[in-house]
Amino acid sequence: KIKEEEISSNVLHLLTTKMGTLPARRQEALKVASCFGSQMSKLAVDILSKSPKYSDLSHELEKAVRDGFLEFVGSRSLHDELTMTKFHHDKIREAAYGLIHCDERERYHHDIGMVLYSYAGVEVEEELLFSTVHHLNRGVSLLLKFPSEKRISIAQLNLRAGTRAIQQSSFKSAYSYLKVGVELLLEDSWENQSKLSINLYFLLSKAAYALGSIDDAKIMLKTIIEKVKKLEDKFDIYFLYIKTLLSKREFHEAFETCRWILSELGENLPIVLEKDKINATSSETYSMYSGLTNSEFLTMKENKCRRHIAVMKFYSQLVTVSYHAVPRQMRQYYICMWAQSNLTNGF
C-alpha cells in the first residue's frame, strides 16, 4: 500500500502519473480533496455532494481510499459524523493538487467556495467558516465581478472570519480575510454600509498593528477618523491610533490627540501650570483618597457609562505619553486628575 511506502520527492512524478490513469471522476474527487489541504471533513463532503457538479464525490472518495491514496480518520467510512478524509502523505496530496492546472486553480477554489457559501451564506457553519472564506478568496478577481448585494454578503463573511481569527490570535489569517473584505466594499460603502466599512477597516488595522505593520494600521485608522463624524463612534479607533503613534515614537502628536479628545469629553487640561497649583491638586487628590475606608473602596460604583469609560482610557494613554512629552511636574498633575476622575465617575 502507498501508506507503507517511504515517499520522497523523486516519486512525485510517479504518483502524478498513476493518478492520471484513474477514471476522470476519481481524479476529480482527489483534486477536490487536495484543495482542502491534508484532510477534508465529512461536513464539507456532504455539502459538496449536494451540488450536481460534485454529486458523486463521496462515492469516489471511498474508492480513492480503497486505491490507497486516502484514509478515513475517526471511522472506516463516510457514514460516521466524525469521519475525516485524509491523504496518507503530503506528497500524495501534492500530486493530487498538481492534477489541477495552475491557470485553473483560482476558478477551482472559487467553485468549491461558492458551493459551500450557497449552502448557508453568511451563516455558514463554524466548522467550515475558514475553509469557505479561503476558497472564495482564492478567486477574489471573480468576486469583484459579482453583483453588489453578493459582494457585500461575502464581505460580511470575511468580516466574520477575520473577527474569529483575531479572537484566536491568528492575525496573519485575519489580515488576509479582512483585506479581501475591504476590497469587496462598494464605492458608496461609507454611506450605505457604514457599520460594515468601519468594522472591516478597524479590525484590519488591528490585525496590521499586531503584525507590526504600524504604517498600514495608521493609514486605515486615519481613513475611519476622516469618514466617521461622531466622536463617540471613534473611541476605539482613536485609542488604537494613539497606540500606533506611540509605536512610532510620535509622542507629541499622541499627547495632543489624547488632550484634544479629553477636552471634547469635558476634561480641559492645561499644557503648563504653576508649581503651586500642581502641589495643591496633589494635596487635594491625597485628601480625597485618604479619607476612604477599605469597605468604601470595595463598594465603589462600577463605571458603566461608555463616555466615562472612554475618559479613563484616554487619561491612561495621556499619562503614558506624558512620560515622554511633558515635564515631570505636569505628569504629576495629569496623574492626579486621572485619579480624581476615577473617584468621581467610578472604576
C-alpha positions in Angstrom: 0.0 0.0 0.0 1.1 3.6 -0.6 1.0 4.5 3.1 3.5 1.8 3.8 6.0 3.1 1.3 8.6 5.7 2.1 7.6 8.6 -0.2 10.2 11.1 -1.2 10.3 13.9 -3.7 11.6 11.9 -6.5 8.4 9.7 -6.7 6.1 12.7 -7.0 6.1 12.3 -10.8 5.2 8.6 -10.4 2.3 9.4 -8.2 1.0 12.0 -10.6 1.4 9.5 -13.5 -0.5 6.9 -11.5 -3.3 9.3 -10.6 -3.5 10.2 -14.3 -4.6 6.7 -15.2 -7.5 6.8 -12.8 -11.1 7.4 -14.0 -11.9 11.1 -14.6 -14.4 11.2 -11.7 -11.8 9.7 -9.3 -9.2 12.2 -10.3 -11.8 15.0 -9.8 -12.5 13.7 -6.3 -8.8 13.7 -5.5 -8.5 17.3 -6.8 -11.3 18.5 -4.6 -9.9 16.8 -1.5 -6.4 18.3 -2.3 -7.9 21.8 -2.2 -8.7 21.3 1.5 -5.2 20.5 2.4 -4.1 17.3 4.1 -7.7 16.4 5.2 -11.3 17.1 4.5 -14.3 17.0 6.9 -17.4 14.9 6.4 -19.5 18.1 6.6 -17.6 19.5 3.6 -18.1 16.3 1.7 -21.8 16.2 2.5 -22.4 19.8 1.4 -20.4 19.5 -1.9 -22.1 16.2 -2.7 -25.5 18.1 -2.8 -24.2 20.0 -5.8 -24.7 18.4 -9.2 -21.1 19.2 -10.0 -19.8 17.1 -7.1 -22.7 14.6 -6.7 -20.5 11.5 -6.7 -17.8 13.0 -4.5 -18.5 10.8 -1.5 -18.6 7.6 -3.6 -15.3 8.4 -5.5 -13.5 9.3 -2.2 -14.4 5.9 -0.9 -12.8 4.3 -4.0 -9.8 6.5 -3.6 -9.4 5.1 0.0 -9.5 1.6 -1.5 -6.9 2.6 -4.0 -4.6 3.6 -1.1 -4.4 7.4 -1.8 -6.6 8.4 1.2 -7.7 7.0 4.5 -10.6 7.6 6.8 -9.8 9.1 10.2 -12.2 8.5 13.1 -14.1 5.8 11.3 -13.9 3.4 8.4 -16.5 5.1 6.2 -18.0 8.5 5.4 -21.2 7.5 7.1 -19.9 8.4 10.5 -20.3 12.0 11.5 -16.8 12.3 12.9 -15.0 10.9 9.8 -12.2 12.9 8.2 -10.8 12.0 4.8 -7.1 12.3 5.0 -4.2 11.9 2.5 -1.8 9.2 3.5 1.2 11.6 2.8 1.8 15.2 1.9 3.4 14.1 -1.3 0.2 12.3 -2.3 -1.8 15.5 -1.7 0.8 17.5 -3.6 0.5 15.1 -6.6 -3.3 15.3 -6.5 -3.2 19.1 -6.4 -0.8 19.0 -9.3 -3.5 17.5 -11.4 -5.2 21.0 -11.4 -3.5 23.2 -14.0 -2.1 26.4 -12.4 -4.3 28.6 -14.6 -7.4 26.7 -13.3 -6.7 26.8 -9.6 -8.3 30.1 -8.9 -11.5 29.0 -10.6 -11.4 25.6 -9.0 -11.2 27.0 -5.4 -13.8 29.6 -6.3 -16.3 27.0 -7.4 -15.8 24.9 -4.2 -16.2 28.1 -2.1 -19.4 29.1 -3.9 -21.0 25.7 -3.3 -20.1 25.9 0.4 -21.3 29.5 0.5 -24.5 28.8 -1.3 -25.4 26.2 1.3 -25.6 28.7 4.2 -24.4 32.1 3.1 -23.1 34.3 5.9 -24.4 31.9 8.4 -22.1 29.1 7.3 -21.2 26.6 10.0 -18.3 27.5 12.3 -16.5 24.3 11.2 -16.4 25.4 7.6 -16.1 29.1 8.1 -12.4 29.5 7.4 -12.4 26.9 4.7 -15.3 28.6 2.8 -13.7 32.0 3.0 -10.3 30.6 2.0 -11.8 29.1 -1.2 -13.8 32.1 -2.1 -10.9 34.5 -1.6 -8.6 32.5 -3.8 -10.9 33.7 -6.6 -11.1 37.3 -5.4 -10.9 38.6 -9.0 -14.1 36.7 -9.7 -15.7 38.0 -6.6 -15.2 41.6 -7.7 -17.4 40.9 -10.7 -20.3 39.9 -8.6 -23.5 42.0 -8.1 -23.4 44.5 -5.3 -25.6 42.5 -2.9 -23.5 39.3 -3.2 -20.2 41.3 -2.8 -21.5 42.8 0.4 -22.6 39.4 1.7 -19.2 37.9 1.1 -17.5 40.9 2.6 -19.6 40.2 5.7 -18.5 36.6 5.7 -14.8 37.8 5.6 -15.6 40.1 8.5 -16.9 37.1 10.5 -13.9 35.0 9.6 -11.5 37.9 10.4 -13.2 38.5 13.7 -12.9 34.8 14.6 -9.3 34.7 13.6 -8.4 37.7 15.8 -10.1 36.0 18.7 -7.8 33.0 18.1 -4.8 35.4 17.8 -4.3 34.2 14.2 -3.5 37.7 13.0 -2.0 36.8 9.6 -5.1 34.9 8.6 -7.3 37.6 10.0 -5.4 40.2 7.9 -5.9 38.2 4.7 -9.7 37.8 5.3 -10.3 41.4 6.3 -8.2 42.7 3.4 -10.4 40.9 0.9 -13.5 42.2 2.8 -12.3 45.7 2.3 -11.6 45.1 -1.4 -15.2 43.9 -1.8 -16.7 47.1 -0.4 -18.5 49.3 -2.9 -17.7 52.9 -3.7 -20.6 54.2 -1.6 -20.0 51.8 1.3 -19.2 54.6 3.8 -22.6 56.0 3.1 -24.7 52.8 2.7 -22.7 50.2 4.6 -21.0 52.4 7.2 -21.1 49.8 10.0 -19.6 47.1 7.8 -17.0 49.5 6.5 -15.9 50.7 10.0 -15.7 47.1 11.3 -13.6 45.9 8.4 -11.2 48.8 8.4 -10.9 48.8 12.2 -10.2 45.1 12.5 -7.9 45.1 9.5 -5.9 47.9 11.2 -5.9 45.9 14.4 -4.5 42.8 12.6 -1.9 45.0 10.9 -0.9 46.5 14.2 -0.5 43.1 15.7 1.7 42.0 12.8 3.9 45.1 13.2 2.6 46.9 10.1 2.2 50.1 12.0 2.2 52.5 9.0 -0.6 50.4 7.3 -2.6 50.5 10.5 -2.2 54.3 10.8 -3.4 54.8 7.3 -6.5 52.7 7.7 -7.3 54.3 11.1 -7.0 57.8 9.6 -9.4 56.8 6.9 -12.0 55.8 9.6 -11.4 59.0 11.5 -12.0 61.1 8.4 -15.1 59.2 7.4 -16.9 58.9 10.7 -18.4 62.1 12.1 -19.3 61.4 15.7 -16.5 61.2 18.3 -18.5 58.6 20.3 -18.2 56.3 17.3 -14.4 56.7 17.2 -13.3 56.0 20.7 -11.8 52.6 19.9 -10.4 53.9 16.7 -8.6 56.8 18.4 -7.4 54.5 21.2 -5.6 52.2 18.7 -4.5 55.2 16.6 -2.7 56.6 19.7 -1.0 53.2 20.2 0.3 53.4 16.7 1.7 56.9 17.4 3.4 55.5 20.5 4.9 52.7 18.5 6.3 55.2 16.0 7.6 57.3 19.0 5.5 60.2 17.7 4.9 61.4 21.3 3.9 65.0 20.7 1.1 64.0 18.3 0.0 61.3 20.7 -0.1 63.7 23.6 -2.0 66.4 21.7 -4.5 63.8 20.4 -5.2 62.5 23.9 -5.5 66.0 25.3 -7.9 67.1 22.5 -10.2 64.0 22.9 -10.3 64.6 26.7 -11.2 68.2 26.1 -14.0 67.1 23.8 -15.2 64.9 26.7 -15.2 67.8 29.2 -11.7 67.3 30.7 -9.9 70.5 29.9 -6.2 70.0 30.7 -3.6 72.8 30.6 -0.2 72.3 29.0 1.6 74.4 31.5 0.7 75.1 35.2 2.3 76.8 38.1 4.0 74.6 40.6 1.7 75.8 43.5 -1.3 74.7 41.5 0.2 71.3 40.8 1.0 70.8 44.5 -2.5 71.9 45.5 -4.0 69.4 43.1 -1.8 66.7 44.6 -2.8 67.5 48.1 -6.5 67.6 47.1 -6.2 64.2 45.5 -4.4 62.7 48.5 -7.2 64.0 50.8 -9.9 62.5 48.6 -8.4 59.1 48.7 -7.0 59.0 52.3 -10.5 59.7 53.6 -11.9 56.5 52.2 -12.0 53.2 54.2 -11.3 49.8 52.7 -15.0 48.9 52.7 -15.8 52.2 50.8 -13.2 51.3 48.2 -14.7 47.8 47.8 -18.2 49.1 47.4 -17.5 51.9 45.0 -19.8 52.1 42.0 -18.8 50.4 38.8 -18.5 52.7 35.8 -20.8 51.6 33.0 -21.1 54.8 31.1 -19.4 54.5 27.8 -18.3 58.1 27.8 -16.8 57.9 31.3 -15.0 54.7 30.4 -13.5 56.5 27.4 -12.3 59.3 29.7 -10.5 56.7 31.8 -8.9 55.0 28.8 -7.6 58.3 27.3 -6.4 59.5 30.6 -4.4 56.3 30.9 -2.9 56.9 27.5 -2.2 60.6 28.3 -0.3 59.6 31.4 1.8 57.1 29.5 2.6 59.6 26.8 3.4 62.3 29.3 6.5 60.4 30.4 7.9 61.4 27.0 6.1 64.6 26.1 5.9 66.9 29.2 7.9 67.9 32.2 7.7 65.7 35.4 5.5 68.2 37.3 2.8 68.2 34.6 2.9 64.5 34.5 2.2 64.5 38.3 -0.8 66.8 37.6 -2.3 64.6 34.9 -2.0 61.5 37.2 -3.9 63.4 39.9 -6.6 64.5 37.5 -6.9 60.9 36.3 -7.2 59.6 39.9 -9.8 62.3 40.7 -11.8 61.4 37.6 -11.8 57.7 38.6 -13.2 58.6 42.1 -15.8 60.9 40.6 -17.1 58.6 37.8 -16.4 55.2 39.3 -13.9 52.5 38.5 
